[in-house]
Amino acid sequence: LLEYLDDPRFERVVIDTAPTGHTLRLLELPEMLDSMVGRLLSMREKFSGVMDGFKGMFGVGGEGQESPDLDELRDRIERLRAVLQDPSRTDFRVVMVPEEMSVVESEHLLERLRAFEVPVGTVVVNRVMQDLADVADVDDYPFVAPDLEGCAFCQRRWEVQRAALSRAQDVFRGHDVKRVPLFADEVRGERMLRVVAACLA
């Protein structure tokens, strides 16, 4: 994130984060780094004379060899935090599946994101057993819909999903909730990506 923050080549950077626990650790990183850099700066001030002596003794950090600029790193961390909390520059999208545990995990993630003041505009519910026509306006894709009339398995899975979707509607009230149907085929290639994009539009 720090690397791409000032890179003029990109208009938008998309980060596909790891599962919830790892994502929350990532969001805690600016606070942790800020604290760590603060300690290092404090230590540098206290022990600068001693460290210069050690460097001279072991031939480290001589002329032209500058140590990393901790003040600059702290400034970049501050700017990264500001970017992550700016709704005009950051849109964190929670992606979940329509199952109770996923709703609970996503609710926890949303609470932590609020605590970090990271804006969440959209919640995406993936692999919903609905007809594509109920979700997006796509004419030229041969969608194989789940058989909710004649398939007992499909009917039971849809009941599980409907209960989770109902809870998700309450939990994520005020957010833009998008649904992506369960596809018979793997989502791969430009055509399928366009179909998914239509679901998220």
KOLTITOR-553104 format. One line per field, with one value per atom (N, C-alpha, C): atom name; residue in three letters; x negated, y negated, z negated. Coordinates in pm, whole numbers, plus 50000, padded with zeros to 5 digits. Layout:
atom [CA,...]
type [ala,...]
px [X,...]
py [Y,...]
pz [Z,...]
// end
This chain:
atom [N,CA,C,N,CA,C,N,CA,C,N,CA,C,N,CA,C,N,CA,C,N,CA,C,N,CA,C,N,CA,C,N,CA,C,N,CA,C,N,CA,C,N,CA,C,N,CA,C,N,CA,C,N,CA,C,N,CA,C,N,CA,C,N,CA,C,N,CA,C,N,CA,C,N,CA,C,N,CA,C,N,CA,C,N,CA,C,N,CA,C,N,CA,C,N,CA,C,N,CA,C,N,CA,C,N,CA,C,N,CA,C,N,CA,C,N,CA,C,N,CA,C,N,CA,C,N,CA,C,N,CA,C,N,CA,C,N,CA,C,N,CA,C,N,CA,C,N,CA,C,N,CA,C,N,CA,C,N,CA,C,N,CA,C,N,CA,C,N,CA,C,N,CA,C,N,CA,C,N,CA,C,N,CA,C,N,CA,C,N,CA,C,N,CA,C,N,CA,C,N,CA,C,N,CA,C,N,CA,C,N,CA,C,N,CA,C,N,CA,C,N,CA,C,N,CA,C,N,CA,C,N,CA,C,N,CA,C,N,CA,C,N,CA,C,N,CA,C,N,CA,C,N,CA,C,N,CA,C,N,CA,C,N,CA,C,N,CA,C,N,CA,C,N,CA,C,N,CA,C,N,CA,C,N,CA,C,N,CA,C,N,CA,C,N,CA,C,N,CA,C,N,CA,C,N,CA,C,N,CA,C,N,CA,C,N,CA,C,N,CA,C,N,CA,C,N,CA,C,N,CA,C,N,CA,C,N,CA,C,N,CA,C,N,CA,C,N,CA,C,N,CA,C,N,CA,C,N,CA,C,N,CA,C,N,CA,C,N,CA,C,N,CA,C,N,CA,C,N,CA,C,N,CA,C,N,CA,C,N,CA,C,N,CA,C,N,CA,C,N,CA,C,N,CA,C,N,CA,C,N,CA,C,N,CA,C,N,CA,C,N,CA,C,N,CA,C,N,CA,C,N,CA,C,N,CA,C,N,CA,C,N,CA,C,N,CA,C,N,CA,C,N,CA,C,N,CA,C,N,CA,C,N,CA,C,N,CA,C,N,CA,C,N,CA,C,N,CA,C,N,CA,C,N,CA,C,N,CA,C,N,CA,C,N,CA,C,N,CA,C,N,CA,C,N,CA,C,N,CA,C,N,CA,C,N,CA,C,N,CA,C,N,CA,C,N,CA,C,N,CA,C,N,CA,C,N,CA,C,N,CA,C,N,CA,C,N,CA,C,N,CA,C,N,CA,C,N,CA,C,N,CA,C,N,CA,C,N,CA,C,N,CA,C,N,CA,C,N,CA,C,N,CA,C,N,CA,C,N,CA,C,N,CA,C,N,CA,C,N,CA,C,N,CA,C,N,CA,C,N,CA,C,N,CA,C,N,CA,C,N,CA,C,N,CA,C,N,CA,C,N,CA,C,N,CA,C,N,CA,C,N,CA,C,N,CA,C,N,CA,C,N,CA,C,N,CA,C,N,CA,C,N,CA,C,N,CA,C,N,CA,C,N,CA,C,N,CA,C,N,CA,C,N,CA,C,N,CA,C,N,CA,C,N,CA,C,N,CA,C,N,CA,C]
type [leu,leu,leu,leu,leu,leu,glu,glu,glu,tyr,tyr,tyr,leu,leu,leu,asp,asp,asp,asp,asp,asp,pro,pro,pro,arg,arg,arg,phe,phe,phe,glu,glu,glu,arg,arg,arg,val,val,val,val,val,val,ile,ile,ile,asp,asp,asp,thr,thr,thr,ala,ala,ala,pro,pro,pro,thr,thr,thr,gly,gly,gly,his,his,his,thr,thr,thr,leu,leu,leu,arg,arg,arg,leu,leu,leu,leu,leu,leu,glu,glu,glu,leu,leu,leu,pro,pro,pro,glu,glu,glu,met,met,met,leu,leu,leu,asp,asp,asp,ser,ser,ser,met,met,met,val,val,val,gly,gly,gly,arg,arg,arg,leu,leu,leu,leu,leu,leu,ser,ser,ser,met,met,met,arg,arg,arg,glu,glu,glu,lys,lys,lys,phe,phe,phe,ser,ser,ser,gly,gly,gly,val,val,val,met,met,met,asp,asp,asp,gly,gly,gly,phe,phe,phe,lys,lys,lys,gly,gly,gly,met,met,met,phe,phe,phe,gly,gly,gly,val,val,val,gly,gly,gly,gly,gly,gly,glu,glu,glu,gly,gly,gly,gln,gln,gln,glu,glu,glu,ser,ser,ser,pro,pro,pro,asp,asp,asp,leu,leu,leu,asp,asp,asp,glu,glu,glu,leu,leu,leu,arg,arg,arg,asp,asp,asp,arg,arg,arg,ile,ile,ile,glu,glu,glu,arg,arg,arg,leu,leu,leu,arg,arg,arg,ala,ala,ala,val,val,val,leu,leu,leu,gln,gln,gln,asp,asp,asp,pro,pro,pro,ser,ser,ser,arg,arg,arg,thr,thr,thr,asp,asp,asp,phe,phe,phe,arg,arg,arg,val,val,val,val,val,val,met,met,met,val,val,val,pro,pro,pro,glu,glu,glu,glu,glu,glu,met,met,met,ser,ser,ser,val,val,val,val,val,val,glu,glu,glu,ser,ser,ser,glu,glu,glu,his,his,his,leu,leu,leu,leu,leu,leu,glu,glu,glu,arg,arg,arg,leu,leu,leu,arg,arg,arg,ala,ala,ala,phe,phe,phe,glu,glu,glu,val,val,val,pro,pro,pro,val,val,val,gly,gly,gly,thr,thr,thr,val,val,val,val,val,val,val,val,val,asn,asn,asn,arg,arg,arg,val,val,val,met,met,met,gln,gln,gln,asp,asp,asp,leu,leu,leu,ala,ala,ala,asp,asp,asp,val,val,val,ala,ala,ala,asp,asp,asp,val,val,val,asp,asp,asp,asp,asp,asp,tyr,tyr,tyr,pro,pro,pro,phe,phe,phe,val,val,val,ala,ala,ala,pro,pro,pro,asp,asp,asp,leu,leu,leu,glu,glu,glu,gly,gly,gly,cys,cys,cys,ala,ala,ala,phe,phe,phe,cys,cys,cys,gln,gln,gln,arg,arg,arg,arg,arg,arg,trp,trp,trp,glu,glu,glu,val,val,val,gln,gln,gln,arg,arg,arg,ala,ala,ala,ala,ala,ala,leu,leu,leu,ser,ser,ser,arg,arg,arg,ala,ala,ala,gln,gln,gln,asp,asp,asp,val,val,val,phe,phe,phe,arg,arg,arg,gly,gly,gly,his,his,his,asp,asp,asp,val,val,val,lys,lys,lys,arg,arg,arg,val,val,val,pro,pro,pro,leu,leu,leu,phe,phe,phe,ala,ala,ala,asp,asp,asp,glu,glu,glu,val,val,val,arg,arg,arg,gly,gly,gly,glu,glu,glu,arg,arg,arg,met,met,met,leu,leu,leu,arg,arg,arg,val,val,val,val,val,val,ala,ala,ala,ala,ala,ala,cys,cys,cys,leu,leu,leu,ala,ala,ala]
px [49917,50000,49914,49809,49719,49649,49615,49544,49629,49759,49845,49912,49899,49969,49935,49808,49764,49727,49769,49732,49827,49777,49865,49916,49866,49908,50051,50102,50231,50335,50455,50568,50637,50636,50706,50625,50614,50545,50649,50659,50755,50676,50708,50644,50746,50717,50803,50748,50810,50753,50776,50695,50709,50833,50862,50979,50975,51086,51112,50999,50949,50844,50721,50678,50560,50588,50709,50746,50741,50792,50791,50648,50560,50419,50359,50396,50347,50391,50517,50569,50508,50463,50398,50253,50200,50059,50017,50093,50049,50032,50126,50113,49988,49966,49852,49720,49715,49593,49566,49673,49659,49598,49649,49598,49452,49422,49287,49188,49230,49143,49120,49225,49211,49106,49109,49011,48870,48860,48729,48672,48759,48712,48663,48738,48700,48566,48550,48425,48310,48339,48234,48182,48274,48233,48151,48194,48125,47985,47978,47853,47774,47804,47737,47585,47538,47393,47332,47399,47349,47349,47458,47469,47363,47337,47234,47099,47074,46949,46939,47051,47052,47031,47098,47084,46940,46878,46738,46648,46679,46596,46599,46723,46739,46741,46714,46709,46844,46952,47088,47139,47213,47279,47181,47077,46979,47033,46942,46981,47067,47176,47261,47357,47351,47443,47542,47658,47758,47849,47891,47988,48126,48220,48354,48415,48487,48546,48677,48671,48788,48896,48854,48954,49036,48968,49038,49133,49088,49174,49297,49278,49392,49491,49441,49528,49608,49543,49611,49718,49689,49789,49910,49885,49994,50080,50014,50089,50168,50108,50179,50305,50292,50409,50517,50474,50569,50640,50566,50625,50727,50691,50781,50910,50905,51024,51099,51054,51114,51214,51345,51445,51434,51368,51351,51235,51153,51037,51039,51119,51122,51265,51287,51417,51388,51406,51385,51513,51502,51621,51614,51712,51719,51783,51716,51770,51797,51918,51958,52041,52066,52157,52282,52396,52521,52534,52451,52456,52441,52497,52503,52364,52267,52133,52068,52090,52033,52094,52224,52291,52233,52214,52159,52018,51935,51797,51795,51883,51888,51937,52029,52078,51962,51883,51766,51668,51644,51553,51604,51734,51793,51775,51794,51775,51631,51535,51393,51357,51414,51388,51441,51558,51612,51516,51459,51366,51241,51198,51082,51119,51250,51301,51273,51274,51256,51395,51421,51556,51591,51713,51766,51894,51894,52012,52094,52025,52091,52065,52169,52156,52198,52110,52139,52170,52287,52324,52303,52209,52166,52231,52249,52299,52442,52525,52666,52741,52826,52898,53021,52997,53104,53079,53183,53169,53095,53008,52930,53023,53137,53232,53288,53289,53338,53233,53109,52998,52944,52935,52871,52941,52920,52978,52875,52872,52777,52857,52851,52932,52857,52727,52656,52576,52609,52535,52629,52594,52680,52667,52747,52736,52816,52751,52819,52865,52995,53049,53066,53051,53079,53227,53253,53389,53456,53522,53584,53720,53768,53897,53879,53785,53774,53655,53567,53445,53454,53467,53481,53356,53239,53114,53112,53148,53151,53250,53365,53467,53415,53347,53297,53183,53095,52988,53045,53150,53212,53276,53333,53389,53279,53166,53052,53007,52998,52953,53053,53181,53281,53276,53254,53243,53120,53008,52885,52902,52969,52991,53081,53181,53271,53193,53107,53026,52929,52869,52774,52841,52966,53037,53049,53071,53079,52942,52842,52707,52647,52670,52603,52698,52800,52892,52813,52843,52770,52653,52619,52514,52577,52505,52552,52521,52623,52603,52626,52522,52528,52523,52595,52594,52531,52449,52391,52439,52506,52562,52455,52495,52410,52411,52293,52284,52248,52303,52269,52124,52077,51939,51851,51722,51625,51618,51606,51595,51452,51441,51309,51327,51239,51245,51325,51305,51364,51517,51574,51721,51785,51732,51787,51764,51649,51623,51722,51760,51859,51994,52028,52155,52154,52043,52031,52036,51968,51969,52111,52192,52332,52410,52376,52442,52404,52284,52235,52264,52316,52339,52451]
py [50121,50000,49875,49876,49761,49743,49855,49848,49781,49813,49762,49630,49585,49465,49343,49332,49213,49247,49364,49405,49341,49251,49179,49265,49388,49473,49524,49523,49587,49488,49497,49416,49484,49617,49692,49817,49846,49966,50055,50180,50276,50378,50390,50487,50595,50718,50832,50890,50854,50889,51036,51083,51219,51225,51343,51352,51250,51239,51130,51105,51211,51193,51125,51166,51107,50962,50938,50802,50707,50752,50666,50640,50741,50717,50613,50619,50520,50379,50367,50236,50186,50278,50239,50196,50230,50206,50060,49963,49824,49783,49825,49792,49856,49983,50055,49994,49966,49907,49769,49692,49558,49566,49658,49677,49722,49817,49871,49763,49686,49579,49475,49444,49350,49397,49527,49582,49576,49611,49607,49466,49368,49228,49188,49229,49197,49262,49390,49461,49396,49354,49292,49166,49087,48965,48997,49099,49132,49189,49275,49350,49310,49193,49155,49152,49099,49092,49230,49317,49454,49527,49513,49581,49531,49400,49347,49410,49428,49492,49634,49710,49849,49855,49764,49763,49738,49641,49611,49729,49797,49909,50025,50051,50167,50128,50000,49958,49958,49936,49936,49794,49760,49629,49516,49533,49427,49319,49242,49131,49180,49109,49143,49256,49319,49427,49376,49334,49277,49386,49373,49467,49432,49528,49499,49381,49297,49178,49216,49231,49273,49166,49039,48932,48940,48972,48985,49104,49216,49334,49302,49229,49192,49106,49012,48927,49010,49107,49192,49278,49325,49404,49317,49193,49101,49076,49059,49034,49158,49277,49401,49412,49382,49387,49291,49170,49069,49116,49182,49233,49342,49434,49545,49494,49378,49324,49222,49197,49095,49161,49136,49202,49163,49051,49013,49089,49156,49228,49377,49418,49559,49609,49727,49794,49940,49975,50113,50190,50297,50378,50512,50536,50663,50766,50881,50989,51109,51162,51276,51374,51490,51587,51593,51633,51632,51751,51750,51851,51779,51835,51766,51729,51821,51792,51678,51673,51567,51432,51431,51306,51258,51350,51315,51259,51327,51282,51144,51125,50997,50885,50918,50819,50775,50872,50840,50752,50787,50708,50565,50550,50417,50332,50395,50324,50275,50361,50324,50215,50223,50120,49985,49985,49862,49806,49895,49852,49790,49843,49789,49668,49637,49527,49549,49676,49710,49719,49642,49639,49768,49817,49935,49891,49890,49849,49967,50077,50188,50320,50402,50540,50630,50725,50816,50954,51007,51143,51231,51323,51406,51545,51606,51745,51761,51665,51671,51757,51847,51938,51871,51767,51695,51695,51672,51660,51530,51533,51416,51299,51331,51226,51148,51212,51143,51048,51061,50986,50879,50912,50818,50824,50719,50710,50759,50892,50955,51046,51018,51094,51207,51186,51278,51385,51413,51516,51632,51755,51871,51920,51862,51893,52018,52111,52233,52206,52183,52148,52273,52259,52372,52413,52540,52592,52590,52480,52465,52533,52587,52657,52807,52866,53012,53069,52985,53034,53010,53118,53105,53041,53075,53018,52867,52827,52683,52609,52670,52606,52584,52686,52674,52572,52571,52472,52331,52316,52184,52137,52229,52192,52140,52210,52167,52027,52009,51881,51769,51798,51694,51645,51738,51698,51608,51646,51566,51430,51428,51302,51208,51265,51184,51120,51198,51143,51038,51064,50971,50837,50840,50716,50628,50692,50617,50566,50655,50622,50509,50514,50419,50310,50282,50174,50043,49969,49845,49862,49988,50015,50064,50049,50096,50245,50331,50477,50528,50588,50644,50796,50861,51007,51055,51158,51225,51369,51418,51553,51662,51781,51898,51942,51941,51980,52128,52193,52333,52344,52241,52240,52155,52182,52101,51962,51861,51723,51704,51706,51693,51631,51540,51478,51349,51270,51136,51140,51237,51240,51262,51358,51386,51267,51202,51085,50974,50961,50859,50892,51020,51062,51028,51060,51028,50876,50803,50656,50603,50665,50623,50646,50753,50780,50675,50621,50524,50381,50359,50222,50155]
pz [50000,50000,50000,49916,49912,50046,50109,50237,50345,50349,50457,50424,50299,50254,50340,50377,50453,50597,50644,50780,50882,50967,51059,51174,51187,51300,51285,51161,51136,51088,51145,51098,50981,50981,50877,50844,50717,50672,50604,50650,50592,50512,50384,50296,50266,50306,50272,50143,50032,49902,49869,49774,49722,49632,49576,49487,49373,49304,49209,49110,49045,48943,48999,49118,49181,49221,49269,49310,49191,49076,48958,48911,48925,48891,48984,49112,49208,49168,49126,49087,48956,48871,48746,48771,48889,48916,48905,48961,48945,48799,48712,48570,48511,48545,48491,48541,48674,48731,48672,48655,48600,48459,48380,48245,48249,48339,48350,48397,48498,48550,48441,48363,48252,48153,48119,48026,48085,48214,48280,48283,48311,48311,48172,48070,47933,47898,47939,47912,47989,48113,48194,48126,48070,48001,47876,47800,47676,47700,47803,47821,47944,47999,48125,48108,47996,47975,47966,47891,47875,48009,48086,48214,48311,48311,48399,48365,48235,48192,48243,48230,48279,48430,48502,48648,48688,48618,48649,48617,48504,48460,48560,48615,48703,48851,48880,49021,49087,49011,49066,49070,49177,49183,49193,49270,49289,49378,49435,49521,49636,49665,49781,49754,49635,49601,49499,49546,49456,49404,49279,49223,49278,49278,49328,49255,49327,49268,49198,49067,48990,48990,48994,48999,49128,49238,49367,49364,49304,49292,49209,49099,49014,49093,49174,49255,49356,49417,49515,49448,49327,49252,49219,49180,49150,49274,49390,49513,49555,49532,49564,49478,49348,49260,49308,49348,49396,49523,49613,49737,49706,49615,49580,49515,49453,49385,49469,49591,49677,49773,49757,49844,49991,50020,50161,50225,50142,50197,50166,50069,50030,50022,50080,50067,50033,49907,49864,49891,49967,50001,49929,49846,49774,49868,49884,49968,49880,49891,49807,49888,49832,49892,49804,49860,49783,49688,49584,49479,49344,49240,49111,49060,49065,49013,49090,49220,49302,49265,49236,49196,49063,48967,48836,48851,48932,48954,49020,49117,49188,49097,49006,48909,48819,48774,48690,48767,48894,48977,48990,49013,49029,48903,48786,48660,48645,48679,48668,48769,48890,48990,48943,48877,48820,48715,48633,48529,48591,48704,48775,48862,48867,48949,49098,49141,49282,49346,49453,49511,49584,49558,49629,49699,49832,49905,49954,49989,50057,49986,49979,49932,50048,50083,50194,50137,50171,50131,50254,50243,50356,50350,50466,50480,50430,50464,50426,50527,50479,50568,50627,50706,50774,50923,50998,51142,51172,51272,51311,51347,51408,51450,51331,51212,51092,51033,51080,51021,51114,51244,51339,51474,51549,51684,51785,51804,51897,51990,52120,52216,52283,52307,52396,52323,52197,52124,52092,52135,52109,51965,51876,51734,51700,51630,51583,51440,51423,51290,51205,51071,50983,50995,50989,51001,50864,50832,50701,50693,50805,50807,50788,50866,50866,50793,50739,50674,50524,50445,50300,50237,50288,50238,50260,50383,50416,50326,50301,50217,50075,50019,49882,49874,49974,49975,49987,50067,50084,49954,49876,49745,49652,49651,49570,49614,49745,49798,49770,49782,49757,49613,49519,49378,49359,49421,49409,49477,49593,49665,49585,49518,49436,49321,49256,49147,49201,49319,49378,49409,49454,49484,49359,49242,49117,49073,49079,49033,49116,49249,49339,49388,49308,49344,49357,49464,49489,49584,49616,49713,49843,49951,50081,50092,50079,50081,50222,50281,50416,50408,50501,50505,50635,50623,50740,50734,50839,50832,50835,50794,50805,50952,51015,51155,51166,51268,51294,51340,51409,51460,51371,51376,51302,51364,51279,51329,51381,51514,51577,51714,51749,51881,51880,51986,51992,51993,52066,52076,51939,51863,51730,51635,51648,51565,51593,51720,51755,51694,51687,51627,51477,51409,51266,51246,51335,51326,51337,51424,51438,51309,51237,51108,51004,51015,50916,50955,51078,51126,51048]
// end
